[in-house]
Amino acid sequence: MKTVSTNKSHHGVHGVYSHESSATKTEMTFSVFIPKGDGPFPVLWYLSGLTCTHANVTEKGEYRAACAAHGIIFIAPDTSPRGDDVPDDEGYDMGQGAGHYVDATQEPWAEHFQMKTYIEDELPALIAEQFPQADMSRQGITGHSMGGHGALTIGLRNLDRFKSISAFAPIVSPLNCPWGEKAMSGYLGEDKSAWRAYDACALIEDGARPAELLIDQGLDDNFLTEQLKPELLEAACKGTGIDLTLRRQAGYDHSYYFISTFMVDHVAWHAKRLKV
């Protein structure tokens, strides 16, 4: 692991790091905020959306004060492998910057686009090894848009690991939206049964049972009707015993103006469930 930069912030340390990933076969970059003290501190993962890197939430997410107050480590990975030898797509919604947190099985994506393995296995192992302040027995996960999809699906597949799951304006059902149809068919092929492991609604239909979920969704989000469809998650959760808190926020769009407004709420919500 290489240290790209470190800065003191809110009496803790914000660092940016890189390493050679065995999962993606590329160099990957991520950021970590560690509050003041020796820990151990619980860990909150944040997965970013389409076109983003670790830097979007780092620069605009306004999470550090809340994480410092609650004693939370905040980890922000990149959204995909990158590099001259990594395949890309002409559209913003697939390829570099758009890994969709899946393990691709189709060419030309399969060699590098192994983001499920990277986020679920490789990066947590690196964090545990390199950051002794991190209490990996207390992990929560959140994310935005494509990253909200990632947070929901990774959390739902790993309920023994993630004690809390939330999202901002997530893609709740790639099986039922244009972003998902393009990415899932491209990365995974046309057999839609293979997509179910990457669809939050399908995972719930297939038996995933978190105790509760927190979702914030802006009502002025221009992707709300065609791509995000939070009502599908409501329907999937109905009658399952899952306590879904879906907060529809009037006047808010899809941007970091929205995310930064409610980030403090999410950090506090995770902190309570991680028994901080």
VEXBAKE-873124 format. One line per field, with one value per residue (C-alpha): x, y, z; residue in one letter; residue number from 0. Coordinates in nm, 4 decimals, always signed. Each point is the difference from the previous one (the first is absolute). Last residue first. Example, Ala and Ser with C-alpha at 12.3 -4.5 7.8 and 13.67 -1.06 7.14 Angstrom:
xx: [+1.3670|-0.1370] .
yy: [-0.1060|-0.3440] .
zz: [+0.7140|+0.0660] .
res: [S|A] .
n: [1|0] .
% end
This chain:
xx: [-2.0741|-0.2341|+0.0345|-0.3725|+0.0247|+0.3021|-0.1802|-0.2878|+0.2399|+0.1987|-0.3230|-0.1429|+0.3274|-0.0030|-0.3461|+0.0949|+0.3263|-0.1900|-0.2471|+0.2568|+0.2049|-0.2375|-0.3061|-0.2598|-0.1711|-0.3227|-0.2030|+0.1906|-0.1654|+0.1219|-0.0246|+0.0389|-0.0304|-0.0471|+0.0279|-0.2685|-0.0615|-0.3574|+0.0992|+0.3761|-0.0223|-0.2814|+0.1930|+0.3075|-0.2046|-0.1365|+0.3571|-0.0033|+0.3601|+0.0364|-0.3050|-0.1991|+0.2711|+0.2776|-0.0735|+0.0090|-0.2477|-0.1564|+0.3324|+0.0368|+0.1392|+0.0036|+0.0496|-0.0294|-0.1016|+0.0282|+0.1639|-0.1827|+0.1328|-0.2450|-0.0195|-0.2489|+0.2438|+0.2830|-0.2262|-0.0790|+0.3659|+0.1126|+0.3573|-0.0493|-0.3050|+0.2025|+0.1044|-0.3662|-0.0172|+0.1911|+0.0988|+0.3634|+0.1697|+0.1970|-0.1820|-0.3435|+0.0360|+0.1268|-0.2553|-0.3022|+0.1098|+0.0274|-0.3273|-0.2036|-0.1840|+0.2533|+0.2374|-0.2441|+0.0670|+0.2216|+0.0673|-0.0952|+0.2154|+0.0523|-0.0025|+0.1153|+0.0939|+0.1550|+0.1969|+0.1990|-0.2610|-0.2380|+0.2397|-0.2138|-0.2399|+0.2865|+0.1688|-0.3336|-0.1071|+0.3401|+0.0584|-0.3398|+0.0709|+0.3327|-0.1832|-0.2062|+0.1833|+0.1549|-0.0261|+0.1607|+0.0414|+0.2725|+0.0612|+0.2076|+0.2570|+0.1036|+0.2370|+0.2760|+0.2449|-0.0063|+0.2314|-0.1039|-0.3704|-0.0205|+0.1776|-0.2383|-0.2951|+0.1415|+0.0358|-0.3219|-0.3323|+0.1145|+0.2527|-0.1964|-0.3119|+0.2103|+0.1377|+0.0087|+0.3570|+0.0156|-0.3769|-0.0750|+0.0880|-0.1634|-0.2759|+0.0183|+0.0138|+0.0197|-0.2427|+0.0328|-0.1684|+0.3473|-0.0933|+0.2946|+0.1791|-0.2471|-0.3733|-0.2355|+0.2052|-0.0501|+0.2807|+0.1075|+0.3331|+0.2447|+0.2999|+0.3404|+0.0326|-0.1010|-0.2908|-0.1749|-0.3399|-0.1913|+0.2891|-0.0092|-0.1219|+0.0666|-0.1318|+0.1295|-0.2570|+0.0519|-0.3400|+0.1226|+0.2868|-0.2338|-0.2438|+0.2734|+0.1434|-0.3188|-0.0318|-0.0450|+0.1510|+0.3767|+0.0336|-0.3408|+0.1185|+0.3644|-0.0512|-0.0809|-0.3270|-0.1385|-0.2958|-0.0428|+0.2136|+0.0181|+0.0420|+0.1224|-0.0478|+0.2468|-0.0227|+0.2894|+0.2578|+0.1136|+0.3302|-0.1270|-0.0942|-0.2304|+0.1201|-0.1118|+0.0956|+0.0252|+0.0350|+0.2112|+0.0362|+0.2946|-0.1081|-0.0392|-0.3616|-0.0013|+0.3763|-0.0055|+0.3208|-0.0330|-0.0942|-0.0653|-0.1710|+0.0026|-0.2188|+0.1383|-0.1818|-0.0236|-0.2910|+0.2344|+0.3744|+0.1043|+0.1669|+0.0981|+0.0778|+0.1118|+0.0937|-0.1244] .
yy: [+0.3471|-0.2960|-0.0604|+0.0624|+0.3417|+0.0949|-0.1029|+0.2374|+0.2783|-0.0365|-0.0057|+0.3114|+0.1889|-0.0986|+0.1537|+0.3404|-0.1254|-0.2456|+0.2560|+0.2675|-0.2986|-0.0307|-0.2081|+0.2713|+0.1296|+0.2044|-0.2336|-0.2780|-0.3405|-0.1874|-0.3768|-0.1681|-0.3720|-0.2209|-0.3451|-0.2329|-0.1436|+0.1225|+0.2885|+0.0076|-0.0849|+0.2518|+0.2778|-0.0928|+0.0286|+0.3370|+0.1257|+0.0135|+0.1101|+0.0016|+0.1340|+0.1794|+0.1332|+0.0831|+0.3742|+0.0155|+0.2671|-0.2378|-0.0668|-0.3490|-0.0977|-0.3690|-0.1665|-0.3781|-0.2248|-0.3469|-0.1359|-0.2963|-0.1443|-0.2699|-0.0179|+0.2869|+0.2068|-0.0887|+0.0775|+0.3468|+0.0723|-0.1100|-0.1202|-0.3652|+0.0019|+0.0789|-0.3593|-0.0983|+0.2619|-0.2181|+0.2622|+0.0374|+0.1072|+0.3178|+0.1230|-0.1344|+0.1347|+0.3402|+0.0724|-0.1387|+0.1656|+0.3487|-0.0490|-0.1034|-0.3102|-0.2765|+0.2622|+0.0277|+0.2378|+0.2505|+0.2035|+0.3621|+0.0133|-0.3321|-0.1785|-0.3312|-0.0804|-0.3023|-0.1019|-0.3201|-0.2694|+0.1735|-0.0566|-0.0399|+0.2736|+0.2378|-0.0592|+0.0471|+0.3113|+0.1681|-0.0734|+0.1324|+0.3072|+0.0188|+0.0105|+0.2791|+0.0933|-0.2186|-0.1515|-0.2832|-0.0874|-0.1986|-0.1012|-0.3214|+0.1696|+0.2300|+0.2320|+0.1649|-0.2686|+0.1503|-0.1840|-0.3643|+0.0486|+0.2581|-0.2342|-0.2846|+0.2351|+0.1012|-0.3545|-0.1657|+0.1768|+0.3108|-0.1643|-0.3208|+0.1938|+0.2358|-0.2652|+0.2091|-0.0714|-0.3280|-0.0439|+0.3190|-0.0815|-0.2457|-0.1237|-0.1335|+0.3312|-0.0073|+0.2756|+0.3275|+0.2065|+0.0541|+0.3372|+0.2403|-0.1910|-0.2172|+0.0573|+0.2891|+0.2858|-0.1289|-0.0544|-0.3111|-0.0935|-0.2887|+0.0208|+0.0130|+0.3783|-0.0048|-0.0216|-0.2601|+0.1085|+0.2113|+0.1070|-0.0759|+0.2346|-0.1118|+0.1860|-0.0945|+0.0990|+0.1584|+0.1701|+0.3599|-0.0663|-0.1774|+0.2910|+0.2573|-0.2126|-0.0544|+0.3113|-0.1985|+0.2510|-0.0531|-0.3544|-0.0931|+0.0828|-0.1024|-0.3769|+0.0054|+0.0881|-0.0430|-0.2060|-0.0195|-0.0268|-0.2743|+0.1113|-0.2487|+0.0750|-0.1644|-0.0300|+0.1446|-0.1867|+0.2552|+0.1721|+0.3555|+0.2782|-0.1084|-0.2011|+0.1078|-0.2408|+0.0567|-0.2489|-0.0538|-0.3155|-0.1022|-0.2630|-0.3793|+0.0435|-0.2708|-0.0092|+0.3723|+0.1997|+0.2626|+0.3633|+0.2235|+0.3290|+0.1046|+0.2133|+0.0131|+0.1018|+0.3269|+0.1105|-0.0336|-0.0592|-0.0787|-0.3034|-0.0637|-0.2757|-0.2589|-0.3213|-0.3466] .
zz: [+1.9363|-0.0138|-0.3746|-0.0229|+0.1618|-0.2106|-0.3195|+0.0692|+0.1051|-0.3244|-0.1998|+0.1625|-0.0505|-0.3684|-0.0491|-0.1376|-0.1518|-0.2192|-0.1349|-0.0871|-0.1181|-0.2937|-0.0829|+0.0678|+0.3140|-0.0004|+0.2197|+0.1765|-0.0160|+0.3064|-0.0364|+0.3385|-0.0667|+0.3068|-0.1580|+0.1362|-0.3463|-0.0532|-0.2210|-0.0612|-0.3705|-0.0539|+0.1686|-0.2026|-0.3195|+0.1176|+0.0039|-0.3828|-0.0683|-0.3787|-0.1845|+0.2686|+0.2301|-0.2472|-0.0100|+0.3799|+0.1086|+0.2535|+0.1678|+0.1437|+0.3402|+0.0851|+0.3402|+0.0300|+0.2884|+0.1507|-0.3125|-0.1502|-0.3246|-0.1141|-0.3794|-0.0213|+0.2042|-0.2372|-0.2966|+0.1345|+0.0655|-0.3479|-0.0425|+0.0991|-0.2270|-0.3123|-0.0633|-0.0357|-0.2726|-0.2455|-0.2589|+0.0962|+0.3241|-0.0741|-0.3081|+0.0913|+0.3532|-0.1110|-0.2707|+0.1874|+0.3208|-0.1407|-0.1909|+0.3067|+0.1200|+0.0565|+0.1408|+0.2931|+0.2900|-0.1819|+0.3117|+0.0777|+0.3154|+0.1738|+0.3350|+0.1467|+0.3612|+0.1734|-0.3063|+0.0417|+0.0723|-0.2397|-0.2870|-0.3131|+0.1135|+0.0773|-0.3340|-0.1780|+0.1890|-0.0002|-0.3682|-0.1033|+0.2107|-0.1806|-0.3328|+0.1612|+0.3216|+0.2664|+0.3470|+0.1944|+0.3659|+0.1705|+0.3608|+0.0196|-0.2229|+0.2836|-0.1827|+0.2081|-0.1162|-0.3505|-0.2408|+0.0387|+0.0676|-0.2780|-0.2433|+0.0841|-0.0458|-0.3417|-0.1306|+0.1120|-0.0441|-0.1855|-0.2342|-0.0457|-0.0983|-0.2137|-0.2305|-0.3168|-0.1083|-0.1924|-0.0390|-0.1915|-0.3611|+0.0183|+0.2305|+0.3564|+0.1861|+0.3788|+0.0956|+0.1906|-0.2763|-0.1535|-0.1464|+0.0216|-0.2734|-0.1869|-0.0050|+0.0765|-0.1438|-0.3547|-0.2483|+0.1888|+0.1522|+0.0057|+0.2359|-0.1709|+0.0230|+0.3649|+0.2417|+0.2151|+0.1267|+0.2529|+0.2229|+0.3715|+0.2779|+0.3594|+0.3054|+0.3470|+0.2627|+0.3427|+0.0243|+0.0065|-0.2415|-0.2419|+0.0181|-0.0638|-0.2808|-0.1990|-0.2151|-0.3233|-0.2423|-0.0152|+0.1314|-0.1416|-0.3502|+0.0526|+0.0265|-0.3707|-0.1718|-0.3528|+0.1291|+0.3757|+0.3120|+0.2621|+0.3635|+0.2596|+0.3700|+0.2379|+0.3774|+0.2006|+0.2057|+0.0709|+0.0642|-0.0009|-0.2410|-0.2808|-0.2995|-0.3470|-0.2769|-0.3742|-0.2853|-0.3100|-0.2089|-0.2178|-0.2474|-0.0165|+0.1142|+0.2680|+0.0664|+0.0680|+0.0017|+0.2692|+0.0497|+0.2996|+0.0834|+0.3643|+0.2257|+0.3514|+0.3181|+0.1909|-0.2229|-0.2972|-0.0170|-0.3547|-0.1542|-0.3613|-0.2495|+0.2563|-0.1749|+0.0912] .
res: [V|K|L|R|K|A|H|W|A|V|H|D|V|M|F|T|S|I|F|Y|Y|S|H|D|Y|G|A|Q|R|R|L|T|L|D|I|G|T|G|K|C|A|A|E|L|L|E|P|K|L|Q|E|T|L|F|N|D|D|L|G|Q|D|I|L|L|E|A|P|R|A|G|D|E|I|L|A|C|A|D|Y|A|R|W|A|S|K|D|E|G|L|Y|G|S|M|A|K|E|G|W|P|C|N|L|P|S|V|I|P|A|F|A|S|I|S|K|F|R|D|L|N|R|L|G|I|T|L|A|G|H|G|G|M|S|H|G|T|I|G|Q|R|S|M|D|A|Q|P|F|Q|E|A|I|L|A|P|L|E|D|E|I|Y|T|K|M|Q|F|H|E|A|W|P|E|Q|T|A|D|V|Y|H|G|A|G|Q|G|M|D|Y|G|E|D|D|P|V|D|D|G|R|P|S|T|D|P|A|I|F|I|I|G|H|A|A|C|A|A|R|Y|E|G|K|E|T|V|N|A|H|T|C|T|L|G|S|L|Y|W|L|V|P|F|P|G|D|G|K|P|I|F|V|S|F|T|M|E|T|K|T|A|S|S|E|H|S|Y|V|G|H|V|G|H|H|S|K|N|T|S|V|T|K|M] .
n: [275|274|273|272|271|270|269|268|267|266|265|264|263|262|261|260|259|258|257|256|255|254|253|252|251|250|249|248|247|246|245|244|243|242|241|240|239|238|237|236|235|234|233|232|231|230|229|228|227|226|225|224|223|222|221|220|219|218|217|216|215|214|213|212|211|210|209|208|207|206|205|204|203|202|201|200|199|198|197|196|195|194|193|192|191|190|189|188|187|186|185|184|183|182|181|180|179|178|177|176|175|174|173|172|171|170|169|168|167|166|165|164|163|162|161|160|159|158|157|156|155|154|153|152|151|150|149|148|147|146|145|144|143|142|141|140|139|138|137|136|135|134|133|132|131|130|129|128|127|126|125|124|123|122|121|120|119|118|117|116|115|114|113|112|111|110|109|108|107|106|105|104|103|102|101|100|99|98|97|96|95|94|93|92|91|90|89|88|87|86|85|84|83|82|81|80|79|78|77|76|75|74|73|72|71|70|69|68|67|66|65|64|63|62|61|60|59|58|57|56|55|54|53|52|51|50|49|48|47|46|45|44|43|42|41|40|39|38|37|36|35|34|33|32|31|30|29|28|27|26|25|24|23|22|21|20|19|18|17|16|15|14|13|12|11|10|9|8|7|6|5|4|3|2|1|0] .
% end
